[in-house]
Amino acid sequence: MKVFIVGGTGFVGTLLSKKLLEKGHHVTALARGRGKGGIEHDKYHFVSADAQEKGSWQQAVRDHDAVINLAGVTIFRRWNPKYKQAILDSRILTTRRVVEALPDNPAFTFINTSAAGYYGFAGDEECPEDSPPGNDFLAQVCQDWEAEAREAEEKNIRMAITRFGVVLQKSGGALSQMVPAFKMGMGGPLGSGKQWFSWIHANDLTSAFLFILEHKELDGVFNFVAPNPVTNKGMTKALGKALQRPAFIPVPGFMLKMVMGEFGDTLLHGQRAVPKRLLDAGFTFKHPEIQPALEHLLKKG
């Protein structure tokens, strides 16, 4: 299979590229700049382009069997009006350009990323894929993002939307930012710690992509989260145990909001998302529980 990945040199894009190459697939990774994600492989091709702009890369998409859109600037920083617009534009404009590039071909697969933040501040309610959306900023971004992707329904292709939880991987993402503080004995829950934390081991995430690519009968929305979400307090306790460090120093909610602004408020809420459709389709998670998942990721060597 020939797979075109938009945002292919980012944290998830690099992991997914390596997984696809291991399975014998061809990968074309598109990103701005000249960095290739550190991958050298005879079945790997890098294209430098801005996916928010029209370009020759759009024609190249049609020479593949599938396109996976992972593009979007990180949400993990202090927000201001300009950066909130960048969060939205980097998702909407890129998805618009990808949809323009799609062929009218029933054998073609389009997978677009979204996030568990779609469900908003849902409290203790479980959120399978048919749950209603929230009304905070990130929930609205996800709704607009998915609506842009659904413009592809006018084309005769298979489409899936993947709503990510927090992707856990030792070498990048949220975990790499959390570990240093915990190693210094300064880890702890955010605010009350009662907010839900939907997460997924990076290996399960990339395997779920392969699962959807290979099962041609699957389409629609899928929560890419582990089947056992935990509270923020449960997550910090598990991480402290995995690192053999104390994890009891809480970060007061007011301080988090003062440092991170509106994004700090988002960190004090969460979603209890569950992967109902993946489980119903027969996907098997190798890392369904947070404690062994963290120990697997953080083991020496």
C-alpha positions as CSV (number, residue, x, y, z in Angstrom):
1,M,0.0,0.0,0.0
2,K,1.2,3.5,-0.8
3,V,0.3,6.0,2.0
4,F,0.6,9.8,1.9
5,I,1.0,11.4,5.4
6,V,0.3,15.1,5.8
7,G,2.3,16.2,8.8
8,G,4.5,13.1,8.3
9,T,7.6,14.3,10.2
10,G,5.8,15.3,13.4
11,F,5.7,13.2,16.6
12,V,2.9,10.9,15.5
13,G,3.8,11.1,11.8
14,T,7.3,9.8,12.4
15,L,6.0,6.9,14.5
16,L,3.4,6.0,12.0
17,S,5.8,6.2,9.1
18,K,8.1,3.8,10.8
19,K,5.3,1.4,11.5
20,L,4.1,1.4,7.9
21,L,7.6,0.9,6.6
22,E,8.1,-2.1,9.0
23,K,5.0,-3.6,7.5
24,G,6.3,-3.2,4.0
25,H,4.2,-0.2,2.9
26,H,5.4,2.8,0.9
27,V,5.3,6.2,2.7
28,T,5.3,9.7,1.4
29,A,5.6,12.2,4.2
30,L,4.8,15.9,3.6
31,A,5.9,18.7,6.0
32,R,7.2,22.2,5.9
33,G,11.0,22.6,6.0
34,R,13.6,20.0,5.0
35,G,13.6,17.7,8.0
36,K,12.7,14.1,7.0
37,G,11.9,12.8,10.5
38,G,15.2,11.0,10.7
39,I,14.0,8.2,8.4
40,E,16.2,6.7,5.7
41,H,14.4,3.9,3.8
42,D,14.1,3.0,0.1
43,K,10.2,3.0,0.5
44,Y,10.2,6.4,2.2
45,H,9.8,9.7,0.3
46,F,9.8,13.2,1.7
47,V,8.0,16.2,0.2
48,S,8.6,19.7,1.5
49,A,5.5,21.9,1.1
50,D,3.0,24.0,3.1
51,A,-0.1,21.9,3.2
52,Q,-2.2,25.0,3.9
53,E,-1.4,26.1,0.4
54,K,-2.4,24.6,-3.0
55,G,0.5,23.0,-4.8
56,S,1.9,20.1,-6.8
57,W,1.8,17.9,-3.7
58,Q,-2.0,17.7,-4.2
59,Q,-1.5,15.9,-7.5
60,A,0.9,13.5,-5.8
61,V,-1.8,12.4,-3.3
62,R,-3.7,10.8,-6.2
63,D,-0.8,8.5,-6.9
64,H,-1.4,6.8,-3.5
65,D,-3.8,4.3,-2.0
66,A,-4.5,6.4,1.1
67,V,-3.9,9.8,2.7
68,I,-3.7,10.4,6.5
69,N,-3.9,14.0,7.6
70,L,-2.1,14.6,10.9
71,A,-1.3,18.3,10.4
72,G,-2.0,20.9,13.1
73,V,0.1,23.1,15.5
74,T,0.4,21.9,19.0
75,I,-2.2,23.0,21.6
76,F,0.3,22.5,24.5
77,R,1.3,26.1,25.0
78,R,-0.1,29.3,26.4
79,W,-2.9,30.6,24.2
80,N,-3.5,34.1,23.0
81,P,-6.0,35.2,20.2
82,K,-3.3,34.9,17.5
83,Y,-2.3,31.4,18.6
84,K,-5.9,30.2,18.9
85,Q,-6.4,31.3,15.3
86,A,-3.3,29.3,14.3
87,I,-4.7,26.2,16.1
88,L,-7.8,26.5,14.0
89,D,-6.3,27.5,10.7
90,S,-3.6,24.8,10.7
91,R,-6.3,22.2,10.9
92,I,-9.1,23.7,8.8
93,L,-6.9,25.0,5.9
94,T,-4.8,21.9,5.7
95,T,-7.9,19.6,5.7
96,R,-9.5,21.8,3.0
97,R,-6.4,21.4,0.8
98,V,-6.3,17.6,1.4
99,V,-10.0,17.2,0.5
100,E,-9.3,19.1,-2.7
101,A,-6.6,16.6,-3.6
102,L,-8.7,13.5,-3.1
103,P,-9.5,11.3,-6.1
104,D,-12.9,10.1,-7.0
105,N,-12.0,6.5,-6.4
106,P,-13.9,4.0,-4.2
107,A,-10.7,2.1,-3.5
108,F,-9.0,5.2,-1.9
109,T,-9.0,5.8,1.9
110,F,-8.9,9.2,3.6
111,I,-8.2,9.3,7.4
112,N,-8.4,12.7,9.1
113,T,-7.3,13.4,12.7
114,S,-9.5,14.9,15.3
115,A,-9.3,14.8,19.1
116,A,-11.2,13.5,22.2
117,G,-11.5,17.2,23.0
118,Y,-14.5,17.1,20.7
119,Y,-16.6,16.0,23.7
120,G,-15.8,19.1,25.7
121,F,-15.9,19.2,29.5
122,A,-18.0,16.0,29.8
123,G,-17.4,15.4,33.6
124,D,-17.7,11.7,34.6
125,E,-19.8,10.6,31.6
126,E,-18.3,8.0,29.3
127,C,-17.9,9.3,25.7
128,P,-18.2,6.7,23.0
129,E,-18.2,8.0,19.4
130,D,-21.9,8.9,19.2
131,S,-21.7,11.2,22.2
132,P,-22.6,14.9,21.7
133,P,-19.9,17.6,21.2
134,G,-18.9,20.1,23.8
135,N,-19.0,23.9,23.5
136,D,-15.5,25.1,24.7
137,F,-12.9,26.3,22.2
138,L,-11.2,23.0,21.5
139,A,-14.6,21.2,21.1
140,Q,-15.6,23.8,18.5
141,V,-12.2,23.4,16.7
142,C,-12.8,19.7,16.5
143,Q,-16.3,20.2,15.2
144,D,-15.2,22.6,12.5
145,W,-12.2,20.3,11.7
146,E,-14.4,17.3,11.2
147,A,-17.0,19.3,9.2
148,E,-14.2,20.3,6.8
149,A,-13.1,16.6,6.5
150,R,-16.7,15.5,5.8
151,E,-16.6,17.6,2.6
152,A,-14.9,14.5,1.2
153,E,-18.2,12.6,1.4
154,E,-19.0,14.2,-2.0
155,K,-16.3,12.0,-3.4
156,N,-16.6,8.3,-3.8
157,I,-14.0,7.3,-1.2
158,R,-13.8,5.6,2.2
159,M,-13.3,8.1,5.1
160,A,-12.5,7.7,8.7
161,I,-12.1,10.3,11.5
162,T,-9.8,9.5,14.4
163,R,-10.3,11.3,17.7
164,F,-7.0,11.1,19.6
165,G,-6.5,11.0,23.3
166,V,-3.1,12.0,24.8
167,V,-0.5,9.9,23.0
168,L,2.0,8.4,25.3
169,Q,5.6,7.7,24.1
170,K,8.8,8.1,25.9
171,S,10.6,10.0,23.2
172,G,8.1,12.7,22.6
173,G,4.7,14.2,23.2
174,A,3.2,14.9,26.7
175,L,5.1,12.2,28.5
176,S,8.5,13.6,27.6
177,Q,7.4,16.9,29.1
178,M,6.1,15.4,32.3
179,V,8.9,13.0,33.1
180,P,11.6,15.6,34.0
181,A,9.5,17.2,36.8
182,F,8.5,13.8,38.2
183,K,12.2,12.6,38.2
184,M,13.0,15.7,40.4
185,G,10.2,14.7,42.8
186,M,8.0,17.6,41.7
187,G,5.2,15.7,40.0
188,G,1.6,15.8,41.1
189,P,-2.0,16.2,40.0
190,L,-3.4,19.3,38.2
191,G,-6.0,21.0,40.3
192,S,-8.2,18.5,42.0
193,G,-6.9,15.7,39.9
194,K,-10.5,14.4,39.4
195,Q,-10.7,15.3,35.7
196,W,-10.6,12.4,33.3
197,F,-7.5,11.7,31.2
198,S,-8.0,9.8,28.0
199,W,-4.7,8.4,26.8
200,I,-3.3,5.8,24.3
201,H,0.1,4.1,24.1
202,A,1.8,5.1,20.9
203,N,2.2,1.5,19.7
204,D,-1.6,1.0,20.0
205,L,-2.2,4.3,18.1
206,T,-0.1,3.3,15.1
207,S,-1.6,-0.2,15.2
208,A,-5.1,1.2,15.1
209,F,-4.2,3.2,12.0
210,L,-3.0,0.0,10.4
211,F,-6.2,-1.8,11.5
212,I,-8.4,0.8,9.8
213,L,-6.2,0.9,6.6
214,E,-6.4,-2.9,6.3
215,H,-10.1,-3.4,7.1
216,K,-11.7,-1.8,4.1
217,E,-15.2,-2.2,5.6
218,L,-14.5,0.3,8.3
219,D,-15.4,4.0,8.1
220,G,-16.7,6.8,10.2
221,V,-15.5,8.1,13.6
222,F,-13.2,6.1,15.9
223,N,-11.9,7.2,19.3
224,F,-8.2,6.5,19.4
225,V,-8.0,6.1,23.2
226,A,-7.2,3.2,25.5
227,P,-10.2,1.3,26.8
228,N,-9.5,2.3,30.4
229,P,-9.2,6.1,30.9
230,V,-8.0,7.3,34.2
231,T,-8.3,10.5,36.3
232,N,-5.5,12.9,36.3
233,K,-4.7,11.9,39.8
234,G,-4.6,8.2,38.7
235,M,-2.3,9.1,35.9
236,T,0.2,11.0,38.1
237,K,0.1,8.2,40.7
238,A,0.9,5.6,38.0
239,L,3.7,7.8,36.5
240,G,5.2,8.3,39.9
241,K,5.2,4.6,40.6
242,A,6.7,3.8,37.2
243,L,9.6,6.3,37.9
244,Q,9.8,5.4,41.6
245,R,9.4,9.0,42.5
246,P,6.8,10.8,44.7
247,A,3.9,12.3,42.9
248,F,1.9,14.2,45.5
249,I,2.7,17.9,44.9
250,P,-0.5,19.3,43.3
251,V,-0.5,22.2,40.9
252,P,-3.2,24.6,42.1
253,G,-5.8,25.4,39.5
254,F,-5.4,29.2,39.9
255,M,-1.7,28.9,39.2
256,L,-2.2,26.7,36.1
257,K,-4.6,29.3,34.7
258,M,-2.2,32.1,35.6
259,V,0.7,30.4,33.8
260,M,-1.1,28.8,30.8
261,G,-4.1,31.1,30.4
262,E,-7.2,29.6,28.8
263,F,-5.3,26.4,28.0
264,G,-4.8,26.0,31.8
265,D,-8.6,25.9,32.2
266,T,-8.7,23.1,29.6
267,L,-6.2,21.1,31.5
268,L,-8.4,21.2,34.6
269,H,-11.2,19.4,32.7
270,G,-11.2,16.3,30.6
271,Q,-13.1,13.6,28.8
272,R,-13.8,10.0,29.6
273,A,-13.6,8.9,26.0
274,V,-13.8,5.1,25.2
275,P,-12.9,3.3,22.0
276,K,-16.3,1.5,21.5
277,R,-16.1,1.3,17.7
278,L,-12.5,-0.1,17.6
279,L,-13.4,-2.7,20.2
280,D,-16.6,-3.6,18.4
281,A,-14.6,-4.0,15.2
282,G,-12.3,-6.5,16.9
283,F,-9.2,-4.4,17.5
284,T,-7.0,-5.6,20.4
285,F,-5.2,-3.2,22.6
286,K,-1.8,-4.4,23.7
287,H,-1.6,-1.7,26.4
288,P,-5.1,-1.2,27.8
289,E,-4.0,-0.3,31.4
290,I,-2.1,2.8,32.4
291,Q,0.4,1.3,34.9
292,P,1.8,-1.4,32.7
293,A,1.7,0.9,29.7
294,L,3.9,3.5,31.5
295,E,6.2,0.8,32.8
296,H,6.6,-0.5,29.3
297,L,7.4,2.9,27.9
298,L,9.8,3.9,30.7
299,K,11.7,0.7,31.3
300,K,15.5,1.1,31.2
301,G,17.0,0.7,27.8
